[in-house]
Amino acid sequence: MTEFRLQTTGGGVHDGEFGLGELVELTKGKGCAWLDIYQPDEKVKDFLLNEMGFDELAVDGIGEHSLNTVQRFDDLRFLVVSARDRDKRLDTEPLAIFLQNQLMITIHFSRIRALTPFKKRYKRAGPEDIELGIDYFFYELLDSIADDWTPLLDEYSNELDELEYRVFDPKMKYENLLEELHILKQNLREASKSIESLHSATMRLVKPGDRLISTETLTHFTALHNLVLTLMKRNHNYSAGATSTRDTYLTNASLSLAKSNQRLTEVMTTLTIIGAIMLPLTLVAGIFGMNTKLPVGADSLGGFWVVMAIMASFGIMMLFWFRHRGWFEKPGEGMV
């Protein structure tokens, strides 16, 4: 269901108890006005086209999956930026903004979190702010969207520090560490959608030679552009840090697996050497243990030592052979 909210600098606030046909009458002589429309229907689009005279290309740009844009049509300015919605998930939704004369219209299909503080900013605007015109409130709206990301980026910074500490903590093994890094990367990607849309918008608004804002508010929008640029750099740095931490975690996991495989190889090598030595000794013991008459007096006490000497000789010869083959060297030894 479509919801309307009209707020003017003259102090009037109308929540849904008016029709779009009354908009001109309600805003007449009230200074700057802001109309917020939630979940617009076809009647709203018809009103914007026929009553307000908005360009058809701009009206067609309204949708749940609108692309970010900044356009000007004669006296109409039209923007679409991404902003954080108010549900429990971290995702961004398009916010369409129309500016004409002293009227600003915002249209969205999801509850936008930044609109709540913007209402308070609009209400407490002073006379000097109102004199700057609708562009000042346009600046306040975009600034509210940018400020909405500042505490989240601080939270992501602390979370990244904690994850880095876990990765480099050799004493503990933390569960779901890779999953938490993946979630952090997802959140940073979602934040970048809104921040980069604000960066593109502010860069276009303050473009020398073709500005879409008044000269009086240029300082405000320049400061906003610098703020958005800072947010974008922070988001990029945190994303790079999360990627580096994830790569370090995977490298450590690979090294641990390699060490385990190395220990297993050493155990198998030891068992193989023992088995290889025991095989000929078993053969010698089997031959001299046969219940037949053997040469060299094997059934006497002297023959016993002869058998032991033969078995020892086999063992020593095989140890020298294994050493010659390099079986006793650790992996990596002897390599240049």
N, C-alpha and C positions, 0 to 999 in steps of 0.2 A: 504494500500500500504506500502511495506517495505521501511524503510528509514535507511540510513547508515551515520555514522559520525566517521571519523578517526582523532585522534589527537596524535601527537608524541612529545617527549621532544626535538626533533630537530627543533621544531617550525612549523611543517607542520600541517595544518588543512584541511581536505577534507570532504565536506558536500555533499554526494550523487552523486558526479560526477565520481565515480569509480566503478568497478565491484569487486566482491569478489575474482576473480582470480588474481587481481592486488595487493592483500593485502600484499603478501610476498615481492614484489618488492617495494611497497611504504614504508614499515617499515624497509627495509634492511639498516643497518647502521644509523638508526635514533634514537637509544636508546630505551627507554620504549615507548610502544604504547598502545593506548586505542581505541577500536572499540566499538561503541554504535550502537545497532541494535534495531529498533522500529518496532513492528508487523512483526516478521519473518514469512516467508512462508516455503514451503517444500524445496525450493532451498537452503535456508539458512541451514536447517538441513542436507541436503545432503553434503553441503560444509564442515560443521563441522565434519561430519562423515568421509568423503572420503578424503578431502584435508587437514584438520587439524589433522585428526587421533584421534579425541576425542572419548572417550568411549561411547558406545551406551546407557548405563544406564544414563549417564549424559545428553546426548542430548534428551533422552526421558523425562527427568525431566523438559524440557522447556514447559510451557503452561500457559494459563490464570489463572488456579487454581492450580498452583504448590504448593507443600508443602515445608515448610522451611526445609533445610537440609545443612549439611557440609560433603563433601566427598573428598577422594583423590584417583586418579587412576594413578599410576606410577608418571609421571611428571606433571599431570593435577590435579588442585584443582578446585572443583565445589561447589558453594554455592547458596542457594536461601534464600533471606531474604525479609521481608515485608517492604515497604516504602510508604510514603504518595504520592498520585497522585496529579495532578495539576488542577483537576476540582473543582467546587465550593463546592461540598460535601466533608465531612471529611470521607474518606475511604482509605484503604490500598490495595496495589497491589503487587504481587510478582515481585522481581527483581532477575534474574539469573545472576551469575557472574562466568566466566571461567578465570582461571589463568594458563598460560603455558609459561615458560621461561620469556621473557620480554614483553609479550603481555597479556593484560586484555580485555576481551570481556564482555559487559553487554547487556542483552537481556530483553526486557519488552514489554508488550502489551498495557500499558497505559503510559501517560506522567508522569514521576517521577519528583517531585518538587526538590528533593535534587540534581539532576544531574546539575541543573543550577549553583549553587554555586561551585559544584565540577569542572565544566569546568574552572572557574576562578582560583581555587586552582591549577589545573593541569598546567595552563598557567604560573602562577607566581612561580612555584617550582624552587628553587635555585640549584646550582651545588651540594651542600652537600646533598640535598634531592634526587636528581637524582641518586647519587652514591649509595643510599640505595636500588635501584632497583624497580621493579614493586610492591613489597610488600608495599613500602611507599605510592604509589598511591592507592593501595588497602585499606590501612589504612585511607587515606584522603576520599575515597568514603564512607566507613562505618561511619566515623566521620561526614561527611556531612548529612547522614541520621539521625544520633543521634542529631546533632545540629538543625535539622529541627523541632524537637519536643520541644526543650527548650522554645521558646517563647510561644508556644501553652500551655504548662503546666503552665507557668506564668499567662497566660490568664485564664486558668481554675481555678487557685488558687484565683484570684481576683473575678471570677464569683461565686465561692463557698462561699467566704467571704460575698458577697452581698446577696446570697440566705440565708445564716445563719442569717444575720441581719434581713431579712424580716420575717423569721420564728419566731424569738424571739421579733419582734416588736408588742406589744399588741395594739398600737394605730391605726394601719392601717391593712387593708385586701387587699392583693395583688392577682390579678387575674393570672391564669396560672402558679402559683408557682410550683405545682406538675409536670406540663408538663415540665417546665424548668429544674427541678431536674432530670427528666427522660432523657431529651436530654443530659444533662451533663454526666450522667452515660453512655449513649451510646457512647459519644465522648471519654470518658476515656477507655471504653472497646476497641474501635477501636485503640486508641493509644497503648494500651497494646499489641496488636497483633504485631506491628512493634517493640516496645521496647523489648518484650520478645524474638522475633526472633533474634534481635541483641545480646541480652544477651546470648542466646544459642550458637550463632556463635562465639562470642569473647571468651566465656569460652572454646569452643572446640579448637579455634586457639591457645590459650596460654596454653593448657593443658600440664603439665610437662611430659616429657618423650615421647611425641608424638605431638610436635608442628607442625603446618602447616605454620609457618612463619619463616623468617630468624631471626637469633640472633640479628642482627643490629636493627631490628624494634620491638623487644620484648618490649622495654620501651614504645613505642608509643601505641602498642596494649594493654598493661597493663593499661595505662592511659585511653584508650578508654573503656576498660572493666569496670573500676571504674566509668567512666562517665555514662555508660549504667546502671550500678547497681544503681547509684543515681537516674537516671530517673525512673527506675522501682520502687524504693521505693517511690518516689514522687507520681507517678501515683497510686500506691497502697494506699497511705495515702489519696489522694484526693478522690479516689473511696470509701474508708471507711468513709471519712467525708461526702460525698454526701449521702451514705446510712444512716448514723446516722441522718443527717439533714432531710432526707425524713421520717424516722421513727418518729422523733420529731414532724414533721408537722402532720403526721397522728395521733399521740398521742394527740396533741393539738386539732385537729379536733374532735377526739373522746370525749375528755373532754368537749369541747363546746357543742357537741350534748348531752352528759350526763347531763350537767347543764340545757340545754333547756328542756330535758325530766323531770328533777327534778322539774323545775318550773311548767311545765304542770301538773305533778302529784300533786303538792301542790294546784294548782288552782282547779283541779278536786276533790281533797279531801275536800276543803273548800265548793265547791258547793254541794257535796254529803252530808256533815254535815248539811248545811242549808236546803237542800231538805228533809233530814231525820227528822229534827226537825219540819219542817213545815207540814209534812204529818199528824202526830197525832193532831197537833193544828188545822189543817183544819177539821179533823174528829170531834173534840170536838166542834168547832165553827158550824159545820154543824148540829150536834145533837141538840145543844141548839138553833139553829136558825130555827128549824122546826116550822111550823105554827100549833102547837098543845099545849095542856095544859101540862106544864112540872113541875116536882117536885121541891122542894127546892126554890120555888118562883123565878124561873129563869127569869120571866118576870118583876120582880121588880128591884129596884136599888141595893138591897142587893144581888140578884141573879147574877147580872152582875159581882160583885166582886168575887162571888163564881166561876163563869166560868173562870174569869181571873186567879184566884188562881190555878184552875185545869190545865189550859194551862201552867202556869209558872212551876207548879210541873212537868208536862211532860217534858218541856224543860230542867229543871235542872237535872232530872233523866237521860235523854238521854245524856247530856253533861258529867255527871259523868261516864256513861257507855262507851262513846267514849274515855274518858280519860283512863278508866280501860283497854280498848282494845288497847291503844297505838296509836290512830289515830292522836294525837296532837304532837307526837314525829317526829323529822326530820329523814330522812334516815341515818342509821348508829348509832343513839343514842341508848343507852342501850345495845350495843353489846360489848362483852369483846374481 
